[in-house]
Amino acid sequence: MRNSIDGNTSRLLTISKAADMLGISPDNVKELLLDPELPRMKFDHGKRVRLPQNELLEYVKKRSRNWFDYC
């Protein structure tokens, strides 16, 4: 699945695929989704969530650089 907005092509990941990519459990991804700063797209009246891969990776990089803000 590809998304092409503003010239950027980014895969849209399910919670399960995002968890696999990050090496964490799907429950941990759901916990990350509690942060409104984490980019996501909702489908099917909010029942399905997809995470843009590039933005997810950027979010994780930002959060790891500023880990002390999340303690």
JOKADA-V519517 format. One record per residue. PSI is psi in whole degrees, -180 to 180 (999 if undefined). NEAR is the number of other C-alpha atoms within 10 Angstrom. Layout:
{{PSI & NEAR} {PSI & NEAR}}
This chain:
{{129 & 6} {149 & 12} {129 & 13} {88 & 9} {135 & 8} {31 & 6} {-6 & 7} {134 & 10} {121 & 13} {137 & 16} {145 & 16} {120 & 21} {142 & 20} {169 & 17} {-41 & 20} {-45 & 16} {-38 & 17} {-41 & 21} {-45 & 17} {-45 & 13} {-40 & 12} {-11 & 15} {32 & 10} {174 & 12} {157 & 15} {-33 & 17} {-36 & 12} {-36 & 13} {-42 & 18} {-35 & 14} {-41 & 10} {-34 & 13} {-12 & 16} {-21 & 9} {116 & 9} {-13 & 8} {-15 & 9} {118 & 15} {139 & 16} {161 & 17} {137 & 12} {140 & 11} {165 & 10} {53 & 7} {36 & 7} {3 & 8} {-27 & 7} {135 & 11} {138 & 17} {142 & 18} {123 & 22} {123 & 20} {-51 & 22} {-41 & 14} {-34 & 16} {-45 & 18} {-40 & 15} {-41 & 13} {-46 & 15} {-42 & 15} {-46 & 12} {-45 & 11} {-36 & 13} {-31 & 12} {-33 & 10} {40 & 11} {-32 & 11} {-21 & 8} {-18 & 8} {5 & 7} {999 & 5}}
